[in-house]
């Protein structure tokens, strides 16, 4: 017996209830136009998203012929049973005729047009990120059928944004504690390492989420992410890098009395370059003072002699992160005091052959707390790097950025109709209406205040609100709705049409677009 492969079938990649929707639109519907946005975020300071990941889904699932006779028959069989009652099948619900039309008329390619924000661009919340509309009037039902698959872009977008906010925090504290070298491999490039492969829900999640992290950093132990970057974003070689490192099993298997020998083995097996060693298997403080700073001190110092460069990265892995990180670095500063230097801001810096990585309890909230603690203790942020797993790739969901995909316009018998939702039970779920463009306010000097969008309220009771200019909170962008925008000024670009990829973003482009001041790709 061999491994059982999973063969994609686009007809089976939707929520069950969407199979019935082709009968539910107004008679004569020809086009359905929908859009995707973040409706906001409750995390303090998370007022924008770093857009990333749609290209993966397009290349992975939508290019070329994706509808075949075999896939139609497979779907027909599954749906007939699925919509039955457990005894009798129900073959009449599946829109087999619609899929056969796509196969015969379009050669199995999807008659869909997608426009999207350039990947890597940082865009304020509550602005349009991509739009989608069918290109064949007989396939009006297809637009929102694809919602299920394409809304999954929330995941790489959210991981990329999560990672970027941590990058901002780390860079801030590095600057405040005197860092002067921002070029790769220094600066923030390797300051947040992806430990998340085992902590995600699937290999595909690891690939997509890990790739999203690599938009911002260069350190990763998630091999699937490297493959994703190569196959879907044109990376030549490796987008992420790692080093030899121990885990508890490789240290504890030597026994308590053999811990120092296990640590010596790490230094001897990897005599040059970087090597990381977990140090809290038994007594973290003894390991740092007596082993690293005592019995093995000369071996560590010898890693940087002449033209040779090597570095030991000490990894604590338990306890209260701010307190433990400060305590460990203080011990190492004392034990290796002859090589300690002071930054321009007066913060202490370990010798180049020695650093620390914290890989336990690390997320967007704990990193600034740890770094603030170090700063207050006179310790430079350059001394430490971070590793993050589940908090980086898994501790988030579609509601982190309240992602939504909504119909904004239908064309019925040649007449366009603005479409929106505006539930009286939740003002936060109002949707935009009509065809949209995303424009820079600075490029639109003729915008009128009277056209600014105003939500429904007691003073403005019109369902859906009034006005069509949806300004971002910072006033830099405006989503122009109701078909009133200027296509020539639209930030969104054509990325997909009728089975063909129209824009192929490179990882280099995306990294530069997403970077921050003093970031690895900012110059």
C-alpha positions, -999 to +999 in steps of 0.1 A: +000+000+000+013+035-008+004+070+003-031+082-007-029+114-027-054+142-026-066+153-060-080+188-063-115+193-076-126+229-078-162+219-079-158+204-044-140+234-029-170+253-016-194+253+013-223+229+007-250+255+007-234+274-022-244+245-045-280+258-042-273+295-048-275+294-086-313+293-083-315+320-057-304+351-075-330+374-092-342+360-125-321+374-154-290+379-132-259+381-155-230+393-134-222+391-097-195+415-085-180+409-050-151+422-029-129+412+000-118+434+029-107+435+065-135+451+085-111+460+113-091+445+141-094+445+179-057+441+186-043+474+197-023+492+170-032+467+143-048+493+120-036+479+087-028+447+069+001+435+049-016+420+018-001+386+009-011+352-004-037+355-031-011+346-058-006+313-041-043+304-043-046+315-079-016+295-090-024+265-069-061+262-077-073+284-106-049+284-135-057+267-168-082+240-172-096+231-137-129+216-148-129+182-165-155+156-173-141+134-146-144+161-119-179+169-129-190+133-126-171+129-093-189+160-079-223+149-092-219+116-074-208+131-041-234+159-041-262+135-049-254+115-017-245+146+003-278+163-002-298+131+003-313+120+035-290+091+043-314+067+025-323+084-008-300+104-030-309+139-043-292+143-077-312+174-087-296+200-065-261+200-082-258+226-110-242+200-134-254+219-164-235+250-153-202+232-149-207+214-182-211+248-198-178+259-184-162+228-197-176+231-232-176+269-237-144+278-218-124+246-220-127+241-183-112+275-175-130+296-150-147+327-165-137+350-137-119+384-135-099+393-103-083+426-094-062+429-063-039+452-043-002+445-051+011+418-027+033+431+001+015+465+002+004+477+036-032+489+034-054+503+062-082+482+075-117+487+060-105+492+025-111+469-005-083+443-011-096+424-041-126+422-063-140+394-084-167+392-111-177+366-136-169+373-173-197+351-188-233+361-180-243+324-178-218+320-150-232+346-126-233+320-098-195+313-100-183+345-083-196+337-049-191+299-053-154+307-052-157+327-020-150+296+002-116+290-014-104+325-019-114+339+014-088+316+028-063+343+018-072+357+053-046+333+066-014+343+048-025+379+050-029+377+088+003+358+094+022+383+073+007+412+092+013+395+126+050+389+116+054+425+104+041+440+136+066+420+155+093+432+131+083+468+139+086+462+177+120+445+174+134+473+151+121+499+175+140+485+205+171+477+185+172+514+175+165+526+210+193+505+224+220+515+200+220+492+170+239+506+141+243+477+116+210+471+098+223+452+068+217+415+062+226+393+082+225+419+109+196+442+119+162+425+122+166+400+093+171+370+117+154+383+148+122+363+146+126+327+137+097+305+125+092+275+148+057+269+137+057+238+115+045+214+142+020+239+156-002+245+125-032+225+113-017+211+081+014+210+059-003+234+035-009+259+064+028+256+073+038+263+037+015+293+032+019+308+067+056+301+068+060+318+034+040+348+047+065+351+076+094+351+052+081+383+036+094+400+068+122+379+081+149+354+069+149+328+097+128+297+095+127+260+104+095+255+084+109+238+053+075+238+035+076+276+035+107+275+013+090+253-012+060+276-013+082+306-019+100+288-048+070+273-065+045+302-062+067+333-058+097+326-081+124+324-054+156+310-066+174+291-038+163+295-002+140+323+010+147+312+046+177+300+066+185+280+097+213+266+118+222+234+137+203+234+169+196+210+198+163+199+213+157+185+247+160+149+236+195+154+222+206+170+255+187+150+281+197+116+265+232+123+280+217+123+315+219+150+342+256+144+348+263+144+311+246+177+303+279+196+301+293+168+278+262+172+256+269+209+253+306+203+246+295+179+219+274+207+202+304+230+201+328+203+188+304+189+162+297+224+148+331+242+154+323+271+131+292+292+121+262+295+143+249+268+166+220+269+191+216+249+222+186+245+246+199+251+281+170+247+305+168+209+306+177+208+342+192+240+357+193+269+333+213+291+356+239+265+363+242+258+325+248+295+318+272+302+346+291+270+352+289+253+318+288+280+291+305+306+312+329+281+329+339+247+316+331+255+280+341+292+280+373+288+261+356+267+234+330+294+229+355+322+228+376+302+203+348+303+178+359+338+168+397+337+162+415+352+132+393+348+101+370+323+117+335+333+129+313+312+150+285+319+175+268+300+203+231+309+207+219+300+242+182+290+243+162+292+276+129+275+271+108+279+303+099+304+330+086+339+328+101+352+295+110+388+305+126+378+338+144+347+324+158+365+294+172+393+315+186+369+341+203+347+314+218+377+296+231+392+328+249+359+337+264+357+303+275+394+304+292+387+337+309+354+327+321+369+294+328+404+307+361+406+289+344+407+256+314+429+264+310+462+247+287+492+251+264+506+223+261+543+215+231+544+238+250+529+267+235+494+266+256+463+271+263+440+242+276+404+244+307+394+225+300+385+188+305+348+196+275+347+220+238+355+217+205+343+232+172+331+215+139+330+234+115+305+219+089+301+246+059+323+251+068+346+222+041+366+204+033+402+193+025+412+229+053+395+247+082+407+225+079+444+234+075+434+271+107+414+270+126+440+251+114+468+274+127+447+303+161+443+287+162+480+278+155+490+314+183+467+326+208+484+303+209+454+279+209+459+241+181+443+220+208+430+197+217+404+223+185+384+217+165+368+189+131+352+191+115+320+180+078+317+176+056+288+166+018+285+172+016+322+181+031+331+148+013+307+124-017+294+143-030+317+171-052+338+148-083+333+127-105+349+101-120+372+127-086+386+137-090+411+109-128+405+106-123+394+070-153+394+047-163+387+011-195+404+001-215+410-031-215+446-040-233+447-074-254+425-096-263+431-132-299+419-140-311+419-176-285+445-184-292+468-155-266+472-127-278+472-091-258+482-061-260+455-034-252+458+003-259+444+037-266+466+067-279+445+097-296+466+124-282+441+149-245+448+140-234+481+125-199+467+121-211+443+093-223+469+069-208+463+034-198+486+006-219+488-025-212+490-062-181+486-083-150+498-065-116+513-070-089+519-043-072+552-047-047+574-029-064+605-016-034+626-027-041+615-063-077+627-061-078+665-056-114+667-068-130+645-041-160+663-024-167+662+013-204+658+005-197+624-011-179+610+021-196+579+033-218+582+063-231+551+080-267+546+089-277+562+122-306+579+139-296+611+121-289+593+088-315+564+087-309+554+050-301+517+049-265+511+038-256+547+046-250+576+022-221+587+002-196+565-017-161+577-005-149+553+021-118+569+036-092+550+055-088+560+091-055+577+084-069+595+054-044+583+029-066+559+009-102+559-002-123+531-015-145+547-041-177+527-043-209+528-064-189+528-097-177+563-091-140+556-091-113+564-116-100+531-131-068+549-142-060+557-105-070+523-091-043+507-069-058+473-076-044+456-107-056+428-129-042+395-115-064+368-131-088+365-160-104+334-176-079+309-163-048+331-170-025+347-145-021+384-154+004+395-128+032+374-113+046+391-082+082+381-073+091+376-036+118+403-039+091+428-050+068+418-021+096+420+005+106+454-006+070+466-006+063+453+029+096+464+045+100+489+073+126+516+079+159+499+088+145+467+075+165+441+054+152+453+021+144+489+028+175+504+010 
